[in-house]
Amino acid sequence: MSNTTVESLQTCLRQEDALVAEFAVILEQETEVLVGPGDVDALSKVTERKNEVALKLVELSQQRDRLLADAGLPPGHAGTEQAVARHPELAEIWQALLAKSGSANEINLRNGALIDVHLRYTQQSLEALRQIGGVGGTATYDALGRGPRYTPARKSIIAG
């Protein structure tokens, strides 16, 4: 592997490390929104930022894979490990990236569990509402927010 390739790989790893750190901050913000009062707008903004950074991470990962391929190494973790074994100057930034990635993954798993809880709650709430007044039930309120109306049966005023 040429010195230029090693330097390019080191730069790429540093960029990935910085983006993973930014991603972890966004994930922490997502956690705050998920445990907060249910601000859909805030969740939407955080999700948008998270997706933008995730896309950049994918692009950097692809760039790293190209650099590894240029050096005759396999893509991904395995190729990076081989590059680090051959060029110890990559070890520090690679270890930092792995640590930050692991931490971000833990936060992401936690947020996934929180989202699952919210989703189950919403599904249970919707099911309860369906049982109260939807298909097959009697509506507690109509579309205008009024309760059920009693309509007496019409009686004929003509006695027969």
Number of C-alpha atoms within 10 A of each C-alpha: 14 9 9 9 14 20 13 15 21 20 15 17 22 17 16 24 22 16 20 25 17 16 24 22 15 19 23 17 16 22 20 15 18 19 13 9 8 12 11 11 10 15 17 13 12 19 16 12 15 20 13 12 17 15 12 16 19 12 13 17 18 14 16 23 20 17 22 22 13 13 15 12 18 18 17 14 13 11 19 22 17 13 22 19 12 13 13 10 14 21 17 12 17 21 13 15 21 15 14 21 19 14 15 21 16 14 19 18 12 14 19 14 12 15 15 12 12 15 12 12 12 12 12 12 12 12 12 12 14 15 14 15 14 13 9 9 11 13 17 14 13 12 7 6 8 10 11 11 9 6 6 6 6 6 7 7 6 5 5 4
